[in-house]
Amino acid sequence: MKEVARLLTLVAPSEATVLLLGETGTGKELVARAIHLNSHRRQGPFVVVNCAALPETLLESELFGHEKGAFTGATAKKEGRFVLAHQGTVFLDEIGELPLATQAKILRVLQNREFEPLGSTRTVKVDVRVIAATNRNLEDMVQAGSFRDDLYYRLHVFPIVLPPLRERLEDLPLLVEYFLKRFRDKYQRPVKTLAPEVLRAFRRYFWPGNIRELENTLERATILCQGEVLTLSDLPPQLQHLAQEKEGAPVEPEPGLSEWEKEFIYHTLEKCSWNRQEAAQVLQISLEELEFKIRTYGLKA
């Protein structure tokens, strides 16, 4: 994820087309939004198009707009998503789901920043940046003939691969703490931390839905939890059994969130050469709160 952040910082100020690759739930839309907000287009619109959610019969109309009478039911002129994103960014999510005919029109937008609305002969010019994302293997699709090779190479200017959650388990404690606080505040629940066996289960789970699945799991568990500590009984069944050790196997103690927080704050202080004001800004907490945590955890340079 540090490499993802580095690439994001480098590409955001440019006008390069970005292709985000990764499994479902790894945060591709969040990265796309971060690129937009760190670009010179940040004051412009950020328009999201879920290519998999739009039926093929409406896709071209949604993307490029249509004229009145262009098809049955077109009772008025409509501007497409590319026009709405003028001087901003279009995020084409799940671009691997586009039909070949629409792919050709997307290619023209990438090459010339122009298109014709459905039912029109006029050419519309737009000033947009395109960020695309997919969880599919586009190279395989090109070989199979279901994705245009010229569009693939146009999109593949600056690829960024987002790793699945199972390959970044060291981020689990911070993600858990973030989601716990969000849902604790949202639902006014008493839960403050996780039982050690819950973290153990989280570290052993495959997380096929990645961060989105973790978020949904913690939202449900926060609602179910009746006390300050979230326990195994608050988790879905597929997670509960993962915390059970095999009979006779040694049980490795799992650090709680406080241990993870202590280590994270210590490393942040070291990185900032123990400049507490700078470290507080990096941690996004007040200086007073940082001083309290330093005293609580007994941290020393």
C-alpha positions in Angstrom: 0.0 0.0 0.0 3.0 2.3 0.5 3.8 1.7 -3.2 0.2 2.4 -4.1 0.4 5.7 -2.2 3.7 6.6 -3.9 2.3 6.0 -7.4 -0.9 7.9 -6.6 1.2 10.9 -5.5 3.2 10.8 -8.7 0.3 10.3 -11.2 -2.3 12.6 -9.6 -0.9 15.9 -10.8 -0.6 14.6 -14.4 -3.2 14.1 -17.1 -2.3 10.4 -17.6 -5.1 7.8 -17.9 -5.0 5.5 -14.9 -6.0 1.9 -14.8 -6.8 0.5 -11.3 -6.5 -3.3 -11.0 -7.5 -5.5 -8.1 -10.1 -7.7 -6.6 -13.6 -6.6 -5.7 -13.6 -4.6 -2.5 -10.0 -3.4 -2.5 -10.9 0.3 -2.6 -10.4 1.1 -6.3 -13.0 3.9 -6.2 -11.4 5.4 -3.1 -8.1 5.5 -4.9 -9.7 7.0 -8.0 -11.3 9.7 -5.9 -7.9 10.4 -4.2 -6.3 10.8 -7.6 -9.0 13.3 -8.6 -8.7 15.3 -5.3 -5.0 15.6 -5.6 -5.1 16.7 -9.2 -5.6 20.2 -10.7 -9.1 19.0 -11.6 -10.1 18.8 -7.9 -12.5 21.7 -8.3 -14.3 19.9 -11.2 -16.8 17.1 -11.0 -15.9 13.5 -10.2 -18.4 11.3 -12.1 -18.6 7.6 -11.4 -19.9 5.2 -14.0 -20.5 1.6 -12.9 -20.3 -0.1 -16.3 -21.6 -3.4 -14.9 -24.7 -1.9 -13.4 -26.0 -0.2 -16.6 -27.9 -2.4 -19.1 -26.4 -2.4 -22.6 -29.4 -0.7 -24.1 -29.0 2.3 -21.8 -25.2 2.4 -21.6 -24.4 4.6 -24.6 -27.1 7.0 -23.7 -25.8 7.3 -20.1 -22.2 7.8 -21.2 -22.7 10.1 -24.2 -26.2 11.4 -23.9 -29.0 11.4 -26.5 -31.1 13.8 -28.6 -34.9 14.0 -28.3 -36.5 11.2 -30.3 -33.2 9.2 -30.6 -35.1 6.1 -29.4 -38.5 5.2 -28.0 -39.0 7.0 -24.7 -36.4 9.7 -25.5 -38.8 12.6 -24.9 -36.1 15.1 -24.2 -32.5 15.8 -24.8 -30.2 14.4 -22.2 -26.5 15.1 -21.4 -24.3 12.1 -20.9 -21.8 11.4 -18.0 -18.8 12.6 -20.1 -20.4 16.0 -20.6 -21.3 16.2 -16.9 -17.7 15.5 -16.1 -16.4 18.3 -18.2 -13.2 19.8 -16.7 -13.2 17.0 -14.1 -12.7 13.2 -13.9 -14.7 10.3 -15.2 -14.3 7.0 -13.2 -15.2 4.0 -15.4 -15.6 1.2 -12.8 -15.7 -2.4 -14.0 -14.7 -1.3 -17.5 -14.2 -5.0 -18.4 -18.0 -5.3 -18.6 -18.3 -2.9 -21.6 -19.6 -4.4 -24.8 -17.3 -4.1 -27.8 -19.4 -1.4 -29.6 -19.2 0.9 -26.6 -15.5 0.1 -26.2 -14.9 1.7 -29.6 -16.6 4.9 -28.6 -14.6 5.0 -25.3 -11.4 4.7 -27.3 -12.4 7.7 -29.4 -13.0 9.8 -26.2 -9.5 8.7 -24.9 -7.8 9.6 -28.2 -9.6 12.8 -29.3 -11.8 13.8 -26.3 -14.9 13.9 -28.6 -18.0 11.8 -29.4 -21.5 12.1 -30.9 -24.5 11.8 -28.7 -27.0 9.1 -29.6 -29.2 10.2 -32.4 -27.1 13.2 -33.3 -24.6 14.1 -36.0 -22.9 16.9 -34.0 -19.5 16.2 -32.4 -19.2 17.1 -28.8 -15.8 18.0 -27.4 -15.1 17.4 -23.7 -12.2 18.1 -21.4 -12.1 15.1 -19.0 -9.6 12.8 -17.4 -10.4 9.1 -17.5 -9.6 6.7 -14.6 -10.8 3.1 -15.2 -10.9 0.1 -12.9 -11.6 -3.6 -13.3 -11.3 -6.8 -11.3 -10.9 -8.9 -14.5 -7.8 -9.8 -16.4 -8.0 -7.6 -19.4 -5.0 -9.3 -21.1 -6.9 -12.6 -21.1 -10.0 -10.8 -22.4 -7.9 -9.3 -25.3 -6.6 -12.7 -26.2 -10.2 -14.1 -26.1 -11.4 -11.2 -28.3 -13.9 -9.8 -25.8 -11.8 -6.6 -25.1 -10.3 -4.4 -27.8 -6.5 -4.4 -27.7 -6.2 -0.8 -28.8 -8.5 0.3 -25.9 -6.4 -1.9 -23.5 -3.2 -0.2 -24.4 -4.9 3.3 -24.2 -6.0 2.5 -20.7 -2.8 0.8 -19.6 -0.8 4.0 -19.5 -0.4 4.0 -15.7 -1.6 0.8 -14.1 -1.9 0.6 -10.3 -2.5 -2.8 -8.6 -4.3 -2.8 -5.3 -3.4 -5.8 -3.2 -6.1 -7.9 -1.6 -6.6 -7.7 2.2 -5.1 -11.1 2.8 -1.8 -9.8 1.5 -1.8 -6.7 3.8 -2.8 -8.2 7.1 -0.5 -5.8 8.9 -3.2 -3.1 8.0 -6.0 -5.0 9.8 -5.7 -3.3 13.2 -5.8 0.2 11.8 -8.7 -0.7 9.5 -10.6 -2.4 12.3 -10.1 0.6 14.6 -11.3 3.0 11.9 -14.5 1.0 11.1 -15.2 0.4 14.8 -15.1 4.1 15.6 -17.3 4.9 12.6 -20.0 2.4 13.4 -19.8 3.0 17.1 -20.6 6.6 16.5 -23.1 5.9 13.8 -25.2 3.5 15.9 -24.4 4.8 19.3 -23.0 1.5 20.5 -20.8 0.8 23.5 -18.2 -1.3 21.7 -14.6 0.0 22.1 -12.3 -2.9 21.2 -12.0 -6.5 20.0 -11.4 -9.6 22.0 -8.0 -11.2 21.1 -9.7 -14.2 19.5 -11.6 -12.0 17.1 -8.4 -10.5 15.8 -7.0 -14.0 15.5 -10.0 -15.0 13.4 -9.6 -11.9 11.2 -6.0 -12.8 10.5 -6.8 -16.3 9.5 -9.8 -15.5 7.3 -9.3 -15.3 3.5 -11.4 -12.2 3.0 -12.7 -12.9 -0.5 -14.7 -9.6 -0.3 -11.6 -7.7 0.9 -12.0 -4.4 2.8 -15.7 -4.1 1.8 -16.3 -7.4 3.5 -14.4 -6.4 6.6 -16.4 -3.2 6.7 -19.7 -5.0 6.4 -18.6 -7.6 9.0 -17.8 -4.9 11.6 -20.9 -3.0 10.9 -23.0 -6.1 11.6 -20.9 -7.0 14.7 -21.1 -3.5 16.1 -24.9 -3.6 16.0 -25.0 -7.1 17.6 -22.4 -6.3 20.3 -24.0 -5.6 23.8 -20.8 -4.6 25.6 -17.6 -2.7 25.2 -15.7 -5.7 23.8 -16.7 -7.3 20.5 -16.6 -11.1 20.8 -16.7 -14.2 18.6 -20.4 -14.5 19.1 -20.9 -11.2 17.3 -19.2 -12.6 14.1 -20.7 -14.6 11.2 -20.3 -18.4 11.5 -17.5 -18.6 8.9 -15.3 -16.4 11.1 -16.2 -17.9 14.5 -14.6 -21.3 13.8 -11.3 -19.8 12.6 -10.4 -18.7 16.1 -10.6 -22.2 17.5 -7.1 -23.8 17.8 -6.6 -27.4 16.9 -6.5 -29.6 20.0 -3.0 -29.7 21.5 -1.7 -26.9 19.2 0.1 -24.0 21.0 -2.0 -20.9 21.2 -0.1 -17.8 20.0 -1.2 -14.7 21.9 -2.9 -12.2 19.6 -2.1 -8.5 20.4 -5.0 -6.3 21.1 -5.7 -3.0 19.4 -3.9 -1.1 22.2 -0.7 -2.9 21.4 -1.0 -2.2 17.7 -1.8 1.5 18.5 1.2 1.7 20.8 3.6 0.3 18.1 2.1 2.5 15.4 2.5 5.7 17.5 6.0 4.8 18.4 7.1 4.2 14.8 5.3 7.5 13.8 7.3 9.4 16.5 10.5 7.8 15.3 9.7 8.7 11.7 9.1 12.3 12.8 12.3 12.4 14.9 10.1 12.7 18.0 8.7 16.0 16.9 5.4 15.6 18.7 3.6 18.4 16.8 4.5 16.8 13.4 3.6 13.3 14.7 0.2 14.5 15.9 -0.5 15.9 12.4 0.5 12.6 10.8 -1.7 10.7 13.2 -4.5 13.2 12.7 -5.0 13.7 16.4 -4.5 16.7 18.7 -1.2 17.3 20.4 -2.9 16.9 23.8 -4.2 13.4 22.8 -0.8 12.4 21.6 0.8 13.5 24.8 -1.8 11.5 26.7 -1.0 8.4 24.7 2.7 8.8 25.1 2.2 8.9 28.9 -0.2 6.0 28.9 2.0 3.7 26.9 5.2 5.0 28.5 6.9 5.8 25.1 10.4 7.1 25.1 12.9 8.1 22.4 
